[in-house]
Each structure stands twice: as structure tokens, then as C-alpha cells.
Amino acid sequence: MTITFYGACGQFSCLYYNLHVAASVTTQGRSLDSSAGILFEMFLANSVQFGSLNEVITFIDNVVTEKRTYDDRVILDEDITLEESFFKVMSSCGFHWIPTEDDLVVVWEIMMRLNQEDLNRLFYKNNLYSFMDNKVMSNAIIQLLTMMDKPYLDPNHIPSEIKVEIEEFWQLLKEYVYYSYQIIDRIDRAENMIRSVTAIMDTDSVIASLDAWYRYTLNKVYDIPMRIKAEVNPTEFVTGEEYGKNESIEVKSIEQVKDFSFYTDEIVMRDREISTNTVIAQDSLRYSIINILAYCLSEMINDYMFKYTQNSNSAADDRKCLIIMKNEFLFSRVLLTDAKKNYASIQELQEGNIVGKVLDVKGLASLTKSSMNEATRKRLREIMYEDILNVQNIDQLKVLKHLAILEKEIYESLLSGAKSYYKPVTIKSMNTYENPMRIQGIKAALVYNELRNEHDEAIDFTKRNGLDILKLNITPKNIDKIKDTYPEKYEKIISLMNNNNFSTGIDAIAIPINVETPKWILEFIDYVTIINNNISGFPIESIGLHFAGGNVNYTNILSI
């Protein structure tokens, strides 16, 4: 209800429109997202750099005055030297500010007066992996993983056998690594800093990469026997005894697949060995490693959000904090683009449920918009899933070949008169439009009515119509193509182009869904534009492929 009403407040045509409410809610949402993103950056990567000497001194003061529960002599392998602690603090500078020699002297003199425990705490604050290198923490993560009887799938529901231990693990991270203080210019920081782990900051979510944590922890526990390595997804038919240590079981077969030859400019068939079933024993270990930290991050972010309300003077003793963030999805891979809210991902877990590597696409019109051709959307989603997101290493040439195959197929389909790659549209009654001739569907429908065969029924502009739009390129310069072969159509086109709305040419025609494409139209189909409209939105730049110029085809097969 809140989200719906917010949307209504921001829509000027709505009865409840209120610009001030919409702007304040938007700003508040941006502030919350920025706070969450900044926190993850600090905790996971220490990538939120100091922007002034005042920030450095404030950081030191905040850390050395924190309440302490644990004894460094028990938790840490060794004490941190003054030089190490000083270097760690000063190497965290750089957000629009580089410390001068005088600044360095000020910080050095401050830190010279700190005791050993203060130096330790300054070094490990926002320094996760250095802290995890201590034997106590390394043993703690090993203990958590070896104690579990089954994989840890849902970070919001802790396995009963590790409830006490994971809480202690979190308390250690909370005291030594977690920096719980608010960053005032959080929105500016989130937008302009170089982020290391927050891959996506969306309207109501922040997606953080835990790949570094997974690889770091896996390196420590790879050879250690544990029960969760033998856990089997009940939907699979392979038993736990068949797994072996960190191995995959594959059943392979041969199938014929389409390939593209850039030498012959043709689609060819090749044999490919495919895996019909792959079961990776390491998956359950991966989920568990990630969700141990995900639990800690959930505890941390909700504590940080409560402190956010305190900082905003909205907290109250008689009510709970209503700002709650929880871990919902585990993505195995995410493809990012330059555009906001445009990305594709593979979902593996949703709130602890194995969803089976589902493709999730946000934005990316060529893969999602209903106005795009359904056949194209399906093929591009297949390329995205099979060649980019669901492979260990992306083969750029393979992606390019599959796009070239699609381009060739679109061209041959159009040339055959098939309507698979036409653009589906729905037009309303003509009198519902203020200026009908500015609507592509209406204008293209008028072209059809003027150029249709006599026995074909005209499009009725008094009712709603579902049509297929075909891009054409008919101009006074190329109209002579059908002068001899289709003289009747030639005369009709000449007559239509005497209309001011079509004096420069005809760029589209609407064809009713149950009507076949007339043969004469094949001479004027705008093949290049149609192919580019179908394919050009695919985010090839995100995998390192770049083409010179603007709207170009992937194989240049249509350079005619």
C-alpha cells in the first residue's frame, strides 16, 4: 500500500498527486540505499575513503572510545605496530582530498599517544580479511562449517547446531570490524565514489558481491572434511556417496548446434558435447560460506538502520525500528551495464529455496519489453543465459556468432515473407488520439488501407486493433523498383505520396495479424533497421565487445 500510494503521489495525473511528498519519499529512499551501500563498502572492502582531516580524526576518536568486550591478547595473534596502524588509516584517504605533509604529522602525533589496544582496533576496523587471518577467526569459520549437518541455505534461519557459535562469530566482527557511525554525505559518496562490492543499488535494494569472501574462505577450508560437502539436493538422482571430494558428476551426450562461419558468411551445423546433468558437490559448501557472512551482514545492516533513525531523530523508545532489510536472493553472476536499473542475473537461492539458476532481467528492453518481438526476446535471453551468465568463462566469439546467426535468421525470415520478426502493436480507436498521424500504428494502418488488395478487409479505425508493424523504406528515389512488376501498387504508392503526411516517403506499414505479407512489399523492407531494432539493444559492451560507429550490424551481412 505504501509503495502504491507513493507512486500515486508522484504521478501528476493522479488525484493524490503531491510533488513534495513524492520528492521527500524519493530522497529518503536514496538516503537509505546509500547508507546500506556505504556500510557494505566499509565493512567488506574499506573502500569508503576519508575526505578531510576532520574525518580521519573523527574516525580515530570514534574507534578508540568504543565499548570493548574482548581481550586482544585472546583474539589477536599479535599486536599491531604504530607504523602499520598509521599506514592503514592514512591509506584510506582519497575522496576529493589528499592529505598534506602537515596532515600526516597531525595524525601521527595523535596516534603516537594511543595505547596498544587502540592501535589494534584502528587497524582492524573496516579491515575484514586481515582480522579473519587471526587464528581465532580462521578456526571459528572452520568450526561453523564443520558443525553443520546440512547446507546453510537461508541466512534468515540459522541451523540449530550453530546458533550459539555464529552469534559469537558475529559479535567478534561487530566489535573489531564493524564501523557503526553514519556518513553524512552518504548520497554524494554512493554516487561518486569508486565502489568495490556494491554492484547494484536499486530502488529498494542493494546487491553486494561476496565473491571475495567466498574465495577467501574456500581457500582456508577446501581440504577439510565436512558433512555439508556430501549433501545432495533431493531433486537430483545422484547419491552422496557418488560425489567424492569437490568433484562434479556429468553425463554427456552429443547434439548438433548452429554455428556461424565468418569465412563463408553462412550458418553451419556442428557437433557439440553437452552436459545433460551436472551436480557440483561444492554448491552446498558455497551456499554455507556465503550465508554465514550474509547472516552477519543482516544483523549489521539492521543495527545500522536503527542508528540511522537515531541520527535522523526519528527513533523512539516505545516502538521498533520499521526500517528492516533482509537477505532475499543469492545470485551466481550478474551482468552490469552503464544504464541504471539495467542488469541481468542468475538467481540460485530465494530466501533459502533453491530456484535452479533462474534468469532475472531488469531493464534491458531487448530482453524484457512486450513491444519487442517475442522470438527475438526468447533468442536473446537464451544467449544471455547460456553464453554469458551460466558459463565459467565468457567466449566473446561464441556470443558474436550466436548474434550473427540470429541476424541471418531474421534476414531470411523477412525475405521469405514470414511475420515472426514484425513488431506487434495495438492501436485504439482513431478518435481517442489528439493527433492520430503522430501515432506510428495509425499512420502505418492508413498505409495498409491505401495499398491493400481489393479483396482484403480494411482496418477499422473505430475499434481497437492488434497489428503487426513492418518497417519499410519507400522513397521517391526507389519507387521505380515495382513500376513494371506491380504497376497497380506503383500507382497507389504514387498517389499516397501526394499526401503531405507521406510526401517524403513511407517508413512503415501495418498488416493485420491474419493477413499474409504481400509479395511486392519484400522489395521495400528496411532489413537493416529491423535487424538493428531487434538486436542492437543487447548489452555486448558489458562483455567487452565494441563496434565503431552507431547503428551497425554484427556481421555486416546486410551491407548492401
C-alpha positions in Angstrom: 0.0 0.0 0.0 2.8 2.4 0.9 4.6 1.8 -2.4 1.4 2.2 -4.4 0.5 5.4 -2.7 4.0 6.7 -3.2 3.7 6.0 -6.9 0.3 7.8 -7.0 1.8 10.9 -5.2 4.5 11.1 -7.8 2.1 10.8 -10.8 0.9 14.3 -11.9 -2.3 12.9 -13.4 -3.4 11.2 -10.2 -5.9 12.7 -7.7 -3.4 12.3 -4.9 -0.5 14.0 -6.7 1.8 15.8 -4.3 5.2 16.8 -5.6 6.6 17.5 -2.1 5.6 14.1 -0.7 7.0 12.3 -3.8 10.3 14.2 -3.6 10.7 13.6 0.1 10.0 9.9 -0.2 12.4 9.6 -3.1 15.1 11.4 -1.2 14.6 9.3 1.9 14.8 6.1 -0.2 18.0 7.3 -1.8 19.4 8.1 1.6 18.6 4.7 3.0 20.0 2.8 -0.1 23.2 5.0 0.1 23.6 4.2 3.8 23.3 0.5 3.1 25.7 0.6 0.2 28.2 2.7 2.1 28.1 0.3 5.0 28.8 -2.7 2.8 31.7 -0.9 1.2 33.2 0.0 4.5 32.8 -3.5 6.1 33.7 -5.7 3.1 36.3 -3.6 1.3 37.3 -0.5 3.3 36.6 1.4 0.1 34.9 4.5 1.7 37.8 6.9 1.7 38.3 9.8 4.1 37.5 13.2 2.5 39.2 15.5 5.1 41.5 15.6 8.0 38.4 16.1 10.2 37.0 12.8 9.0 40.3 11.0 9.9 40.3 12.4 13.4 36.6 11.7 13.9 37.2 8.1 12.8 40.1 7.7 15.3 38.0 9.2 18.1 35.0 7.0 17.4 37.0 3.8 17.3 39.2 4.4 20.4 36.1 5.4 22.5 34.0 2.4 21.6 33.0 0.0 24.4 35.2 -3.2 24.3 34.3 -6.7 25.5 37.0 -8.9 24.1 40.6 -9.2 25.2 43.1 -8.6 22.3 45.5 -11.0 23.9 43.0 -13.8 23.4 41.6 -12.8 20.0 44.6 -11.5 18.1 47.8 -13.4 17.0 50.0 -10.4 17.7 49.8 -6.7 18.3 49.8 -4.2 15.5 52.7 -1.7 15.3 52.2 2.1 15.3 53.5 2.2 11.7 51.1 -0.5 10.5 48.1 1.2 12.1 49.1 4.6 10.8 49.6 3.3 7.3 46.2 1.5 7.3 44.4 4.7 8.4 46.2 7.1 6.0 45.9 4.7 3.1 42.1 5.0 3.5 42.2 8.7 2.4 41.4 10.0 -1.1 37.8 11.1 -1.6 38.4 14.5 -3.2 41.2 15.0 -0.7 44.9 14.0 -0.5 46.5 14.6 3.0 49.4 17.1 3.1 52.6 16.5 5.0 51.2 18.7 7.8 48.0 16.5 7.9 50.2 13.4 8.2 52.1 14.9 11.1 48.9 15.7 12.9 47.6 12.2 12.6 50.9 10.6 13.5 51.2 12.7 16.7 47.6 11.7 17.7 48.3 8.0 17.1 51.6 8.2 19.0 49.6 8.9 22.1 47.3 5.9 21.8 47.8 2.7 23.7 48.4 -0.7 22.1 44.8 -1.8 22.2 43.7 1.5 20.4 46.2 0.8 17.7 44.9 -2.7 17.2 41.3 -1.6 17.0 42.1 1.2 14.5 44.0 -1.4 12.3 41.2 -3.9 12.2 38.2 -1.5 11.9 36.8 -2.0 8.3 39.6 -4.5 7.7 37.7 -7.8 7.5 40.2 -10.1 5.8 43.2 -9.0 8.0 41.0 -9.7 11.0 40.0 -13.1 9.6 43.6 -14.0 9.3 43.9 -14.3 13.0 43.8 -18.0 14.2 40.8 -17.5 16.4 38.7 -16.3 13.4 40.1 -18.8 11.0 39.3 -21.6 13.4 35.8 -20.1 14.0 34.8 -20.2 10.3 36.1 -23.8 10.1 34.2 -24.7 13.2 30.9 -23.2 11.8 31.2 -25.2 8.6 32.2 -28.5 10.1 29.5 -28.3 12.8 26.6 -28.1 10.2 24.7 -31.2 9.4 23.2 -29.7 6.2 23.9 -26.7 4.0 23.1 -23.3 5.3 20.6 -22.1 2.6 18.6 -19.3 4.3 20.6 -16.7 6.2 17.4 -15.6 7.9 17.1 -19.0 9.6 20.2 -20.3 11.3 20.8 -24.0 11.5 20.2 -25.0 15.1 23.6 -26.7 15.6 25.5 -23.4 15.1 23.2 -20.8 16.7 25.5 -20.1 19.6 28.7 -20.2 17.6 27.5 -17.9 14.7 26.3 -15.3 17.2 29.7 -15.3 18.8 31.3 -15.0 15.4 29.1 -12.0 14.6 29.9 -10.3 18.0 33.6 -10.6 17.2 33.1 -9.0 13.8 30.8 -6.4 15.3 33.4 -5.3 17.8 36.5 -5.4 15.7 35.5 -4.7 12.1 32.0 -3.1 12.0 32.1 0.7 11.9 28.6 1.8 13.1 28.8 5.5 12.6 26.8 7.4 9.9 28.4 9.0 6.9 26.8 12.4 6.5 27.3 12.9 2.7 26.2 9.4 2.0 24.2 10.1 -1.2 27.1 12.0 -2.7 29.6 9.3 -1.7 27.4 6.5 -3.1 27.1 8.2 -6.5 30.6 9.5 -6.9 33.0 7.1 -5.1 34.6 4.1 -6.8 32.6 1.2 -5.4 34.2 -2.2 -4.8 31.4 -4.5 -3.7 28.0 -2.9 -4.1 27.4 -3.9 -7.7 23.8 -2.6 -7.8 21.9 0.0 -5.8 18.3 -0.2 -6.9 15.1 1.5 -5.7 14.6 -0.7 -2.6 17.6 -3.0 -2.6 21.4 -3.1 -2.5 23.2 -6.0 -4.2 26.6 -6.7 -2.7 29.2 -9.0 -4.2 30.5 -11.7 -1.7 32.8 -13.3 -4.2 36.0 -12.2 -2.4 34.7 -13.6 0.9 33.8 -16.9 -0.7 37.1 -17.3 -2.4 39.0 -16.2 0.7 37.1 -18.7 2.9 37.2 -21.5 0.4 40.9 -21.3 0.3 41.0 -22.0 4.1 38.5 -24.9 4.2 38.9 -26.5 0.8 40.6 -29.7 2.0 38.8 -30.0 5.4 36.3 -32.9 5.5 32.8 -31.8 6.5 29.3 -33.2 6.2 27.8 -30.5 4.1 30.1 -31.4 1.2 28.2 -34.6 0.8 24.7 -33.1 1.0 22.6 -33.8 -2.1 19.7 -31.7 -3.5 16.7 -34.1 -3.1 15.6 -33.4 -6.7 18.9 -34.9 -8.0 19.2 -38.7 -8.6 22.9 -38.9 -7.6 23.6 -40.1 -4.1 26.0 -38.5 -1.6 28.5 -41.4 -1.8 28.9 -40.8 -5.5 30.2 -37.3 -5.0 33.8 -37.7 -4.0 35.7 -34.7 -2.7 34.7 -31.5 -4.5 34.0 -33.3 -7.8 31.4 -32.9 -10.5 29.4 -35.8 -11.9 28.5 -35.3 -15.6 26.5 -37.3 -18.1 27.4 -36.1 -21.6 25.9 -36.6 -25.0 26.4 -35.2 -28.5 24.0 -32.8 -30.2 24.1 -30.7 -33.4 24.0 -27.0 -32.8 24.0 -24.0 -35.1 27.3 -22.2 -35.7 28.3 -19.2 -37.9 31.2 -19.2 -40.3 32.6 -15.7 -40.8 34.5 -17.0 -43.8 31.6 -18.3 -45.8 29.0 -15.9 -44.3 26.7 -18.9 -43.7 25.1 -20.7 -40.8 26.6 -24.2 -40.4 25.8 -27.2 -38.2 28.5 -28.6 -35.8 28.6 -31.4 -33.3 28.9 -30.3 -29.6 29.4 -32.3 -26.5 26.8 -31.2 -23.9 26.2 -32.0 -20.3 22.7 -33.3 -19.6 23.2 -33.3 -15.9 25.9 -31.6 -13.8 25.9 -31.9 -10.0 28.6 -29.9 -8.2 29.4 -31.0 -4.7 30.8 -27.7 -3.8 27.5 -25.9 -4.1 26.3 -26.7 -0.6 29.7 -25.5 0.7 29.4 -22.3 -1.3 26.0 -21.5 0.0 27.1 -22.1 3.6 30.2 -19.9 3.3 28.2 -17.1 1.8 25.3 -17.3 4.2 27.4 -17.3 7.3 28.6 -13.8 6.3 25.1 -12.9 5.0 23.7 -13.5 8.4 26.3 -11.2 9.9 25.5 -8.6 7.2 21.8 -8.8 8.0 22.5 -8.2 11.7 24.8 -5.4 10.9 22.6 -3.6 8.4 19.6 -3.6 10.7 21.7 -2.3 13.6 23.0 0.4 11.2 19.4 1.3 10.1 18.4 1.7 13.7 21.3 4.1 14.2 20.2 5.8 11.0 16.9 6.6 12.7 18.7 7.8 15.8 20.8 10.0 13.7 17.7 11.3 11.9 15.9 11.9 15.3 13.1 9.6 14.3 13.8 6.7 16.8 11.5 6.2 19.7 11.8 4.1 22.8 8.2 2.9 22.6 8.4 1.4 19.1 10.6 -0.8 17.0 12.6 0.5 14.0 10.4 0.0 10.9 13.4 0.1 8.5 14.2 -3.6 8.1 16.5 -5.1 5.4 16.8 -8.8 4.8 18.7 -11.1 2.6 16.5 -12.3 -0.2 18.4 -13.5 -3.2 21.7 -15.2 -4.0 22.9 -14.5 -7.5 25.7 -16.6 -9.0 26.5 -14.0 -11.6 25.3 -10.5 -12.6 25.8 -8.7 -15.9 26.0 -4.9 -15.3 25.5 -2.2 -17.9 26.2 1.6 -18.0 22.4 2.3 -17.6 20.8 2.5 -14.2 18.4 -0.4 -13.3 19.6 -2.4 -16.4 21.1 -5.7 -15.5 20.7 -9.4 -15.8 21.4 -12.1 -13.2 21.2 -15.8 -12.4 19.2 -16.4 -9.3 20.2 -19.6 -7.3 18.5 -19.1 -3.9 15.5 -17.1 -2.9 15.1 -16.9 0.9 16.7 -20.3 1.3 14.8 -22.0 -1.5 16.8 -23.4 -4.4 15.2 -21.9 -7.6 17.5 -23.6 -10.0 19.5 -20.9 -11.8 16.7 -18.7 -13.0 17.4 -15.8 -15.4 16.3 -12.5 -13.9 16.4 -9.4 -16.2 15.8 -5.8 -15.1 15.5 -3.2 -17.7 17.3 -4.3 -20.9 14.4 -3.6 -23.2 15.5 -6.0 -25.9 15.1 -8.9 -23.4 12.0 -7.7 -21.5 9.7 -5.2 -23.2 6.5 -6.7 -24.5 6.7 -4.4 -27.6 9.8 -6.3 -28.7 9.4 -9.3 -30.9 8.7 -12.4 -28.8 11.0 -14.6 -31.0 13.8 -12.1 -30.6 13.3 -11.8 -26.9 13.5 -15.6 -26.5 16.7 -15.9 -28.5 18.5 -13.0 -26.8 17.5 -14.4 -23.4 19.0 -17.7 -24.4 22.3 -16.1 -25.5 22.3 -14.1 -22.2 21.7 -17.2 -20.1 23.8 -19.9 -21.9 26.7 -17.9 -23.3 27.2 -15.1 -20.7 25.7 -15.8 -17.3 25.7 -19.5 -17.0 29.3 -20.2 -18.1 32.6 -20.1 -16.2 34.4 -18.1 -18.9 32.7 -15.9 -21.5 33.6 -16.7 -25.1 33.2 -13.4 -26.9 33.4 -15.1 -30.3 30.7 -17.5 -29.4 28.4 -14.7 -28.3 29.1 -12.9 -31.6 28.5 -16.0 -33.6 25.1 -16.5 -32.0 24.1 -12.9 -32.6 25.2 -13.3 -36.2 23.1 -16.4 -36.5 20.1 -14.6 -35.2 20.8 -11.7 -37.6 21.0 -14.1 -40.5 17.8 -15.8 -39.5 15.9 -12.5 -39.1 17.0 -11.5 -42.6 16.0 -14.8 -44.2 12.7 -14.8 -42.3 11.8 -11.3 -43.6 12.9 -12.2 -47.1 10.5 -15.2 -47.0 7.6 -13.1 -46.1 7.2 -14.6 -42.6 6.0 -12.3 -39.9 8.0 -13.7 -37.0 10.1 -10.5 -36.6 7.4 -7.9 -37.2 6.7 -5.5 -34.3 3.3 -6.3 -32.6 1.3 -3.2 -31.7 -2.3 -2.4 -30.5 -4.0 0.8 -31.7 -7.1 2.2 -30.2 -10.0 3.9 -32.0 -8.6 6.8 -34.0 -10.8 9.4 -32.3 -9.1 8.7 -29.0 -5.9 10.3 -30.2 -5.4 14.0 -30.1 -3.1 13.9 -33.2 -3.6 10.4 -34.8 -0.9 11.0 -37.5 1.7 11.2 -34.8 0.9 7.6 -33.8 3.0 5.1 -35.8 0.4 2.4 -35.7 -2.3 4.7 -37.0 -0.1 6.1 -39.8 1.0 2.6 -40.8 -2.6 1.3 -40.8 -3.5 4.1 -43.2 -0.8 2.9 -45.5 -2.2 -0.6 -45.4 -5.7 0.5 -46.2 -4.5 2.5 -49.2 -2.2 -0.2 -50.6 -4.1 -3.4 -49.7 -5.6 -5.8 -52.2 -9.2 -5.2 -53.1 -10.4 -8.4 -51.6 -8.7 -7.8 -48.2 -10.7 -6.2 -45.5 -9.6 -2.7 -44.4 -8.5 -1.9 -40.9 -11.5 -0.5 -38.9 -10.4 2.8 -37.2 -13.5 2.9 -35.0 -12.3 0.0 -32.8 -9.2 -1.4 -31.1 -6.9 -3.4 -33.5 -4.0 -5.7 -33.0 -1.5 -5.3 -35.8 2.0 -6.2 -37.0 4.2 -3.3 -38.0 6.7 -3.8 -40.8 9.4 -1.1 -41.3 9.7 0.0 -45.0 12.0 2.2 -47.0 9.9 3.6 -49.8 11.1 6.9 -51.2 10.6 8.8 -54.5 14.0 7.6 -55.5 13.4 3.8 -55.2 9.7 3.6 -56.1 10.5 2.5 -59.6 11.6 -0.9 -58.3 8.0 -2.2 -58.8 6.9 0.0 -61.7 6.9 -2.9 -64.2 6.2 -5.8 -61.9 3.4 -4.3 -59.8 2.1 -1.3 -61.8 -1.1 -1.1 -59.8 0.7 -0.9 -56.5 3.1 1.6 -58.0 0.2 4.0 -58.9 -1.3 3.6 -55.5 2.0 4.5 -53.8 2.5 7.5 -56.1 -1.0 8.7 -55.1 -0.3 8.1 -51.4 2.9 10.0 -51.5 1.0 13.0 -52.8 -0.5 13.2 -49.3 1.5 15.6 -47.1 1.9 13.0 -44.4 3.8 10.7 -46.8 5.5 13.2 -49.1 9.0 12.3 -48.0 8.3 8.5 -48.1 6.7 5.6 -46.4 8.6 4.1 -43.5 6.1 1.5 -42.1 3.0 -0.5 -42.9 0.6 -2.2 -40.5 -0.5 -5.7 -41.5 -3.5 -7.3 -39.8 -2.5 -10.4 -37.8 -4.5 -12.8 -40.0 -3.2 -11.3 -43.3 -0.1 -12.6 -45.1 2.7 -10.2 -46.2 2.1 -9.2 -49.9 5.0 -10.1 -52.2 5.6 -6.6 -53.5 6.4 -5.4 -50.0 9.6 -7.6 -50.0 11.2 -5.1 -52.3 11.0 -2.3 -49.8 11.5 -4.0 -46.4 14.0 -2.0 -44.3 16.1 -5.0 -43.3 18.9 -3.2 -41.7 16.6 -1.1 -39.4 14.5 -4.1 -38.4 17.6 -6.2 -37.5 19.1 -3.3 -35.6 15.9 -2.8 -33.7 15.8 -6.4 -32.7 19.5 -6.9 -31.8 21.1 -3.5 -31.1 19.8 -3.3 -27.5 21.7 -6.4 -26.5 24.5 -5.3 -24.0 27.5 -6.5 -25.9 29.6 -3.7 -24.4 29.3 -5.3 -21.0 31.3 -8.3 -22.2 34.0 -6.2 -23.8 32.7 -6.1 -27.4 32.7 -2.7 -29.0 31.9 -1.7 -32.6 32.9 1.5 -34.3 30.1 3.8 -35.4 26.5 3.9 -34.3 23.8 1.5 -35.6 25.8 -1.3 -37.2 25.0 -4.9 -37.7 27.1 -7.6 -36.0 28.3 -9.3 -39.2 27.8 -6.7 -41.9 25.9 -9.3 -43.9 23.4 -6.6 -44.8 25.9 -4.1 -46.2 24.0 -3.9 -49.4 
